[in-house]
Amino acid sequence: MPETKISLDEPLQNALAEISRETGKTQSQLISEAVEQLIKDYQRQNRYLLIQQAKGVWADREDIDIPDLQHLRQEWQRF
């Protein structure tokens, strides 16, 4: 795995060292976990924004027949 150098100010370094001692995890493990969580949160937020942007995308379309969504949902719940 490639290594990445990071710089932390002293309070962050101290807090990270304390968490490392308390959890028994290395500082590297803690940083990796934090970065993974940051990426998951970012992707989740991006997905939410895309869904919000797509909301109503077909609302003004007159060239297509938009199915009754309530009817479709009821059909799906049968299974």
N, C-alpha and C positions, 0 to 999 in steps of 0.2 A: 504494500500500500504506500503510495507517495506521501511524504511528510509535508506539512504546511507549517511555516513559522508564523506565530501570532505574537502580538505585543499586548500585554495587559498592564493596567496601572496597578499600583501596590495594593489598594483595597480589594481589587478583583483577584489578584494573585493570592492574597491572604485568605479570602473567602473560598477560593478554589482549593487551596491546600487544606483548609479545615474540612470541607465537604469530602475531599479525598480521604482524609484520615478517618472520618466518621463512617464512610460507606465502604472503605476498603478497596475502592476503585482507584485506578491511576488517574492522574490529571488528564492524560491523553484520552482515556476512556470517557471521562466526564465531558470533555470538550466535544468529542465525537458524537456522544449522545445528544448534547445540546444542539449541535449543528444539524443532526438528523431531524430533531424535533422542529427546529426553525424551518427546515425545508418542507416538512410535512405540513406545518401550519401555513406556510406561504402557498403551497400547491392547493391546499384546501380553500384558502381565501381566493386564489385565482379562479378555481373551479366555480366558486359561489358567484364571483363577479361575472364570469362568462354566462352562467345560467341567468343572472339578472339581466344582462344585456340582451339575451335571446328572448326574454319574456315578451310576448306579444308580437314577435317578429312577423307572424302571419295575420295579424289582426286586420290589416287594411287590404289584404289581398282579395281581389275579386275574381281572379282567373283560376282559382282552385276551390274545390268544395272542402271546407274544413269540417271534419266529423264532429259529432256531438261528443265532447270529451267526457261528460258525465256518463254517457252510455258506454263509451269505451272502458272507463274505469270499472263500471259495474260488470262488464264482460270479463275483465281481467280478474276480478275478485272471485269469480266462480271456481277458479283452479286452485 
